[in-house]
Structures are given as structure tokens and as C-alpha cells.
Amino acid sequence: MGNTMKLEKYSFGMGDRFAHQAKAQLRACVEAASQGVDVTPVWNKSYREHTIVGSKPASVLAAAEVAVHELDWTRPFHIDADHIRLDIVDEFIETSDFYTLDVAESIGQPADEKDVEAFVARHPELLGHLEIPGIEEPFETTREQIERIAGKYLNAVQEAGRIYAHVARVKGEGKFIAEVSMDETDSPQTPPELLVILAAISDQKIPAQTIAPKFTGRFNKGVDYVGDLAQFEKEFNEDIAVIAYAVSRYDLPDNLKLSVHSGSDKFSIYEPIRRALRSTGAGIHVKTAGTTWLEEVIGLAESGGEGLKMAKEIYSKALDDIDALCTPYATVIDIDRAELPSKEEVQEWTSEQFVNALRHNPRSDEYNPSLRQLIHVGYKVAAKMGDRYLNMLKACEAVVAKNVTENLYERHLKPLFIGR
């Protein structure tokens, strides 16, 4: 890749919705480095999150730079323009060096028949007997099958190509990292489907360094994975094999790796992922979102006093506005409203009761995943509080920061890359 900006082997995407926890987040990477594992922090924040919070993309870089300076972090870090579309990308050009090309809306939109025919003609190697090292059973593909796959995904890859080309014209080739997001679709990609997608990405001349496919199971916000673990592990290992095969066949970066979106708190899949990384030597990018926001609320509650009072207020207002808060996230949350405690009940809780209900500890009888998911999508409540919320974060900084660091290191980086 020459002088091209190159994403490191292990990278971790961290959301920081209110731009106050970059230092606490970075401490988790410092701790991992002290254990001999380099995990590159990638701070991410989507256009939607900026709109809700009232922030600008430059704030993400500013917070990261302060953390890097104060902790004397000399290793790489990146700023992700998360879930970027062509109509919003320009706002992120100046301060981002990582672009998640979101083409979910284009998946399944029929591609031009001539484009599909041209794709199949360019790739006769995709037809017939297909053996991929690392996958036991070979695949037998037909022209009709490859045409169908191309018809489903080609339009989306072409849209990714348009977004990439736009950023490249402004920033310059090799000056940023590109990720292609294919995870928001109806079903997991089969190995032949992923191979078609990667061939199309190569055709579009997108030097994608990570790709986010769809996996089996539910990746709900802020709670553990729900699904068949054995099937997930099979798909994950097959995807690694397909990527390695595609890199050897097509014009793709040699460090192309899997990206797992909504990776926050997917504790049960971390061990299968770690096994796969160790056995194959592959890299990975894991992207979290609201985990840090949840740790902020936990920190407020744990601080007691006014902090606990504000945590209870956030829950109360989220419960009042539950429909509006949940609708944008309907496909990635499963809240059992019968399990949500009343506002009056929560008002009587101690600090310990609130923390135990919200903290993601499946072994605790008090843990409430429905409450956790509601507060996860309820960051709009804190955003409306404005400086009152931010000032409370500052007042409770020591406790909040401790929770943020311990959560990222002990529950995420350690099981993923180091082992318990």
C-alpha cells in the first residue's frame, strides 16, 4: 500500500456521544498496550448522533487530541465519519480520516441489467466449482446465482464507490481509511455473496480496509448477542477465509479485515472471535456505540446525591418518551415493556439498585436488559439537558471515568484480545 494510511491489525471503534470520555476510553487502550496488545482507538460519531446532541464533527477530533496529549499516546488513532452517505459526508471531510461508507439503503435495489451482465462477464472465476481455503465444502455456483447476488448488492457497492471517490477527490488517495458497511440487510451473506461483494468493491477501486458483513443473530444495542453461537462462529471463520481468498485474487488491500458493528457488550461472541483471530492471524475492527454513554449514567448513579437524582430523571423522561426514542432504533432493540420498572419505583431506588439494574452483568439478579436498552436510546434526554448534564459529568468525573475505562478494558478489550 506504499504511503497509504493503513489501519492497524486490531482496532476498536468507540462512541463518545458527549465528547467527555475520550481520555477514559484511551486509558483502556493504554492498559491493553501494557499487556502487550496494540489496539488502535477509532473514535466514531454518526451524523444522527451529532444532530441529536447538537455537536459538530470537529468536536470528536478535538476531544481525541486532548486525550492523546494528556496520556502521551504515541501510537496511531483515527476519527471515524460513521455511517456516511454522499449527502452528508462533506461535514466530516476536514476532521475525519476513517469513513464508514453506509450503503444500507441501496442493498436490494435492482442494479442495471447491463452492469450485472458486465460484472459476470468480468468474473468467470466466480462460476462453477469454487474452493476457498479454510472452508471445508466447495461451492457450486451457477450464472443465475451470481447474477442474482450481483443484482442485490452491485448497486450498493456502486454507491460506496461514489462516496469513496468523492472523499478521495477532496482528501487525496491514500489519505484516509475506507470501510464498507454491508451489515444492515435481511440475512447474513453466504461465502459466495461476500466474495461477489468483494470482487465488486475491487472493480469500483475502493481500497476497503474493513468490511462489515451481516452475521446471524441479533446485535441489539448495549446488550449481549442473541442467536446461535455455533452458527456465528462458523460464519465468522468463513468470512475470514473469504476475505483472505479475495485479497489473493483481487486488487484489495492486504490488511482488509472484518468489522463487527454494534459490537458493544456482545460478550458471548468474544471468545469465538478470539479463537478465530488466534487460529488465523486475522485482524478485526469492532465498533461500539452507546456503551460509554451508559457508563456515564452508571457513574452518575454510583456517585449518589445529585448524580443519582439525575440518573433517575433520565430514566423517568425516557420512559415518558419511550415511543419517540425507540422508533429510530426499532430494528436493533428488543424492550419488554412489562419488565420496565415504574418511575415511582425507580425514584425509591438506592444508588446500588440503580447501578445493578443498568450495569451489564448477566450474573446479577437485578440486571434489567430492557431498562438498559431504553436508557441506551435515551441519550436524547441528556442532550436536552445541555450544560446541566455536562456539568454533572464534570462533577462526577472520577467515578464516571473509572466506569468507562473498566468497561472498555475488562469487558471488551481483555476478552477479545488478551483472554480472561
Buried (B, 14 or more C-beta within 10 A) or exposed (E): EEEBBBBBBBBBBBBBBBBBBBBBBBBBBBBBBEEEBBBBBBBBBBBEBBEBBEBEBBBBBBBBEBBBEEBEBEBBBBBBBBBBBBEBBEBBBEBBBBBBBBBBEBBBBEBEEEBBEBBBEEBEEBBEEBEBEBBEEEBEBEEEBBBBBBBBBBBBBBBBBBBBBBBBEEBEEBEBBBBBBBBBBEEBBBBBBBBBBBBBBBBBEBBBBBBBBBBBBBBBBBBBBEBEBEEBBBBBBBBBBBBBBBBEBBEBBEBBBBBBBBBBBBBBBBBBBBEBBEEBEBBBBBBBBBBBBBBBBBBBBBBBEEBBEBBBBBBBBBBEBBEEBBEEBEEBBBBEEEEBBEBEEBEEBEBEBBBBBBBBEEEEEBBBBBBBBBBBBBBBBBBBBEEEBBEBBEBBBEBBBBBBBBBBBEBBBBBBBBEE
